[in-house]
Amino acid sequence: MNTGTKDRNQDAGFEQRYEVLIVGAGISGIGAGIRLLDEGIRDFAILEKAEDLGGTWRDNTYPGCACDVPSALYSFSFSQKHDWSRVFAGQQEILDYVRETARAYGVESCIHFNRAVEQARWDEENGHWVLDTPAGRYRGRFLISCSGYLHEPVIPDLPGLKDFPGTVFHSSRWNHEHDLSGERVAVIGTGASAIQFVPRIRPLAHSLSVYQRTPQWILPKPDSGMPEAGQALLKVPGTLKAWRSLLYGGFETFGIGFRHPALLEQLQKLALAHLRHAVPDPHLRERLTPDYTLGCKRVLLSNDYYPALNEPNVELLATGVREVRGKVVVGADATEREVDTIILGTGFHVTEPPIAERVFDSRGRSLSGHWRDGMQAYRGTTIHGFPNLFMVLGPNLGIGHNSAFIVIEAQLDYIMSALRTARRRGFGRLEVRPDVQRRYNRRVQKDLQGSVWNTGGCSSYYLDRNGFNSVGFPWSTLAMRRLLKRFDSGAYFTR
């Protein structure tokens, strides 16, 4: 077997074998590589589709892109950063952190760039995974999918969009070569990305038409620069850990409301007060007021989105888009606006991840086929029919109220425990039992029934096209960490 080496330009037709293959060099993939090295497992490769690492934070470079979790919580527990420049870090600083962490822990050299996985299939006869990439084939005994769910953009199937004579791009594929100065711009969608970039592009545009199908709950963002004194204080031993613990506890308290929606009423009052203060026009304010429970959709943070909508060159159109006719965007309410550029803030494939169409069991059935009636996994990590496959940020591990690093590290604990168990007991094959997976998911769905995602009265990425909640996690992250603390081999077929 080979040791992981950076290999960008190898000719097609080669084949390499590893004990572990990791798909994706975002935060999850980098974390998985670091943990493998900690376990003494060096026989692995990270396959990355792009020319650089970073995942979501590499792809999303739109103006104003930043985290909505405090910087102190947005890092690995084993690689904490005390000198964030802001309370809520921006995209470039987070990407720099991921790069520096990969370099410091020695995993950068294990990444094989330009290796998009075209197909991954389980070879039952030989007991390993076979992955085909544009540059050749990889074989691995274990496969860790770290492809994430906030990187494959949703491009709406709007009549006439492909024939639009102007410029069109998705927020996650921002066209930095295109100058918006003096242009008439349409923004379709008002989710987490749009509320960050709309205030930044507003001063450039001649006019900005913002298409909003559903208003969002937006809370004020307690953001500011981090003074040198604050950074110095966080260098004091134990201070950063205590600050992280305080933030974690606060967000966990907030998370109780997702499971008991009545508790979110006070936060709704804060959000409404924020809206009243920022938007004096009662007619605009009415269009921006949600009619569902806060938390049903992703809760957003912004201090400058509402003020941007007050500006004379911005128009909020509380409607979806019916079609694009030449240079004219036609709303679902028949309004027409002629524009030069269309920016899609239409989100990502979350409940139908494209990677699922490229992963196959030994009989040739895709993971998306297994998930036809809704994504399900055992503890969000393993899936019956797909031995030796682990999925980071898998089904029903979306928390909505805390840092994704908490979920990632909890899952990596479970995965490393599974690999240790396999090595210690000589297992070459681990597959979760179907009855165990069914029982676990029945419990998940039962406890999600009272959650804000199921009862809040909105349509969100937590629910798939069938109305099935395949994203939300029904318990606290404390419960998640206990659930994923160690591998439970009794729940698996092993040999």
N, C-alpha and C positions, 0 to 999 in steps of 0.2 A: 504493500500500500504506500501511497505518497503522503508526504507532509504537505500541509496547506501552503501554497505559494501563490503570490499575486501573478496572474497569467492573463494578460489582456489580449494578446494577439495570436494565440495559437490557431493553427489551421483547422478547418472543419474535418471531422473524421476521427479525431483522437478519442480516447476513452480513458477515464481516470476512475479509480476506486478509493473510497474513503469509508471510515467507520460511520461518520455522521456527516450529513449534508444539511446545510441551512439555506433556506431560500429567503433572500432579502437582507440588505445591509443597512436597514434603518435602525432605530433605537432597539427594537426587539432582537434583530439579528446580531448587532454588536454586543448586546448583553448576553445572548446565548453563547457567542464565541468566547467572551471573557469567562463565563461560568464553566465552559468546557475546559479551558486552560487551567482553571482552578481545580478541576477534578482530575487533572493530569491527562486529559484526553487531547492529544495534539493532532490526531488523524482525522481532520475535518476540513471542509471548505465551505465558504460562504459564497453563494451564487447571487450576483447582483445584476439586474437587467440594465442598469445605467452605467455611466462612466465615472460616477462618484457615489460615495455613500451618503446616508442621511435621510433617505425615505421621504416622508411627508415634509420634513424641514428643508430638504433639497429641492423638492418640486414646487412648493408653494413660496413664491418670491414676490407676490403681489404687494403693492404699496401698503404699508401699515400692518403687514403680517406679524402677529405676535401671539404669545401664549395667553390663555385665559385661566391658567393656574399659576399661583405665585412661583417665581423663579426658584425659591428655596426648596420647594417640593418637586420641582421639575428636573430631577437628576437621579442617578442611581444612588442608592444608600451607601454603596461602597466607594463612590467617587463624587463626593459632594463638592460644590463650588461655592466659595464664600464671597466672591467678588463680582456677582452679577451687577450689571450697570443699572438695572431697573428692577422694581418690585415685580413687574411682569415682563419677562425678557422678550426681545424681538427675535424674528426668524434667524437673522444672520448670527446672532450671539448663541442661539441654541444649536445651530448647525456647527458652529465652531467648537462648542462643547462636545458634541457627538464625535467630531473628527479628532479632537484632542484626546478624548477618552479611548477611542479605538487605537490611537497611536501609543498612548501611555501603557495600555495593557497588552500590546503586542498582537492585536487581531487584524490590524490594517493589512498586514502581509498575507493574511489568510483569505482575503477577498478576491474572487475572480470576477472582474468587471465585464460588462457586455455579455452577460450570460442569462438572458431571459429564458425562463423555463417554458418551453413549448408544450411539453407533456411530461408528466410524472406518473409512472405506473408501478404497481407492486408485482414483483416477480416471485410468485409463490414457490416455484420449484427451487429457486436458488436462495430464497429468503432475504431479498434485498430490494431496494427501490432503484428504478432505472429512470434517469432524468435526461431528456433530450433538450439541448440548447442549440442556438445557431452555430456555435463553435464546436459542437461535438457532444458526446455522451458521458454522463457521470453515473456511477453506481455507488449506493450507500446503504449500509445496513439499517441506519436510522435516518429519518427525515424530520427536520424541524421547520415548519412553515412559519415564516416571520414576514409575510407579505402585507400584513396590515389591512386596514379597510378605509383609509382616508387618502387614497392616492389614485384610484381609477375614477376619473371624472364622469359624471352623468352629462351626456350631451342630449338635450331634449330633441325629440323627433318632431320638430315644428315644420309644417309645410312652408317651403320657400327659403328656409334658413341656409341651405346649401347653395342657393343661387344669389344670396345677398351680395351685392357688388362692392360693399365696403369691407371693413375688417371685422372678423369674429374670432374671439378666443375665450377659453375657460379661465377662470381666475387662477386655477392651479397650473396653467400653462401660459402664464402672463407674457404678452408680447412686449418686451422692453424696447424693441426697435421702433415700435409704433408710437408716434407723438400724438397725444390726445389734445394738445393745445388748440383751442378754438373750435373743437369738434362738437358735433351733436352726438351724445353718447346715450345708449340705452343699456341699463343694467337689469338683467333678468334674474330675479331671485334676491332674497333679503335675509340670508342665513349668516352664519358666523363669519364667513369670508367677506361678504358684501358690507357688513356694518363696519369692517375695518378699512376696506379700500375706498368706499364711497366718499368719506370725508377727505381722503388724500387726493383723489382725482377731481373733486368738485371745483377747486380753484382753477384747474387747467381748462376744463370743458367750457364751451360756449353754453351748452345746455345739457342737463342730465335728467333723463327720464328713468325713474326707478320703478320697476314692475314688481309689485308685492301681492302674491296670492294670499298669504296668511301673515298677519302681524306677529311680531315676536315679543316675548317678555324680555326686557332689557333692564339690567340693574346697573347702577353707577360702578365704575371701575376704580378701585382705590390704588391707582398707579402713580408712581413718581420715580424720579431718578434715585439711585442709591448713593448717598453721600459717602465720601471716603471714611468718615468716622463710623458709619454703619458697617461698611465693609471691614474696617479694622476690628470692630466689636465682634463680628462673626468669626474672626480668626481666633478669638479666645477659646481655648479648649472647652468643649461642652456646650458653647453658646449656640452654634449652628444646629447641633442636634436638638437642643431644647426648643429652638425656634421652629424647626421642622415638626417636632412633636406637637407644639401648640397649634400650628397651622393644620396639621393632620386631624387633630381632635376637633377643631372648629369645622372643618369640612365634613367630617363624619357626622357631627351633630346636624349639619345642614342636610346630609343624606337621609336622615331619619324621615324627613318630609317626603322624600320620593316614595317611601313605603307606606307613609301615612299622610296622604295629600292634604287633609284638613289642617295640618300643622304649617302648611305653606302660605296660609292666608296673610300672615304678618309680612312675609316677603313680597306678596302681591301688592300690599299697601305701599311698601317702599318703592316698588317698581312703578306703581301708578303715580306716586308723588314725584318720582324722577321724571316721568313723562309730563306731568302738569307743569313742573318747573321749567323744563327744557322746551316745551312746545306751547306757546301761548294761543295759537290759532285753534279754536275748539273743533273746527271741521277737520283739520289735519290730525288733531289729537284723537278724534273719534276713529279715523281710519287706522291709526296706529295702536288702538287698544284691542288686545286679544280677547276672544270670547271663550277661551279654554283655561284650564288650571295651569298656573306656573309650574314648570318642570315637565309638562307633557312633551314639549319639544326641548331641545337643548337650551339651557338658560344662558343668555348672552350678557356680556359686560361691555359697556361703552360709555364714554363721556362726550364724544364728539359726533356720534351718528345723528342723534336728534337735532342738534344745532345745524348740521349740514342740510337737513331737510327743510329748515326754515329759510335757507338762502334763496334769493330770487331766481337763480338759474337752475334750481332743482325742482322737479315735479314728481310727487309720489302718485303713482297710478295703482290703486288698490284693485288690481285685476291680474289674472294670468295673461299669457300671450296666446292668441289663436293661430296666427300665421305671420310670416314675413312676406311682404309683397313688394318686390323691388327693394327700394331703400326705406320702405314704410313698415314699421312694426305695428301690427293690428292686435289690439287687446281683446280679451274674451268679452269685454263689454263694448266692443266695436270702436273704441277710441283708436285714432291713428296718429302716429308720430314719425316724421321723417328723420332718419339718423344716419350718421357716417360710420359709427362703430357700435358693435354689440358685444358686451361683456357678459359671459354666462357665470352667474354665481349659483349654479344649480346643484352643487354638492357632489357626493360620491356614491359609488355602489357599495352599500353597507350590508344589506340583507341578501344580496346576490353577488358575492365577491367573484370576480372573474377567475381567480386562481382555482375555484371549485370546478370550473369547466375543463381544467387542464390536468386534474389529478384523477387517476383511475385505479379501481381495485383490480384484483387478479382476473376478473371475468370481463374486464373492459367497460364496466359501468362507471361513469364519472361521479365525482363527489356531488356535483350539482344535481345529478340524477337521484342520488340518495336523499338529497335535500329538497326534492320537488315539493314536498308539503311543509317545508320549513326547516331551517338550519337547526341541527341538534348535535350535541357532543356530550361526552361524559366529563363533568367538571370543566367544561369549556375547552378541553385540551385534547382528548382522544376520541376516536370515532370507530364504532364497530364496522368491520369490513375493510379497514385500512390499518393493518398491523404496522407497528413501529413508526407510526406517524404521530407527531405532536404539533398542535396548532396553537401558536401564541396569539392572544387577543381573539380567541375563537368565540363560538356562539354563547350568548347569554353571560358574557363577562363585561358588558358595558355598564359603567357605574354612574356617569353623568355628574358626579359631585366631587371627584378627587383626582389625583394625578394618575395618568396611565402607567407611570413607572411602578406604582404599587401593584397593579394587576400583572404587569410584565414580570416583575421580580418574584411574585407569588407563583406564577406559572413556571418560571425557571427553576424554582425550588423543587416543584413536583417533577419536572422533566429530569433534572439532575439526579433526583432520588430514584427515578425509574431506571436511568442508565447505570447507576451504582448497583441497583438490585440485579439488573440483567448481567452485569459483569461478575458480581459476587456469586450468583447462583447459576451462571452459565446459560442464561436464557438467550436464544437467538431470535425469539419472536414473542411480541407482546400485543395482544388484541383484547380490547375491552369486551366483556360479555354483553350480549344484546339485552338480556333481562336487567342487568345492572344499569345500562344506559337508559333504558325505558323508565325504570323506577326513579332514577335521578331526575329525568326531564319531567316526569309527572309531578314531582315535588316542586321543581322550578316553576312550572306553569301554574300550579295551584297557588304558590305564594306570590306570583306576579299579578294575580287577579285583582288585588286591591291596590296595586301600585299606580302612581300617577300616569305612567305610560299607557296603562290599560284602561284607566277610568277618567283620564283628564280631558277627553273630548276633542282630541286633535289627531291629525294624520302626521306621523313622524317616521324617521328612519328606524325607530325601535320596532315598528310593526311592518311586516312584509305585505306583499300584495293580497295575501289571504287574511290579513288582520292578525297574524300569529306573531307574538313577541319573541323574536329569536336573538335579541340583542341585550336586553336589560338583565341585570343581576339582581335577584330579589332580596338579598341580605346585605349586611354591612361588609366592608372590606376586612374587618377583623375576622368575620366568619369566613370570608374568602381565603384569607391567609391560613386559617386553621384547616380549611378544606384541602388546601394544596400544599400543606406542610411536608407531607411524605407520601410516597407512592404506596398504594394499597394493592399489592399483587393478587390478593384474593378476588379482586374484581375483574381479573383478566384471565384469558386463556394464555398459558405460557408453555413454551417448550424450547 
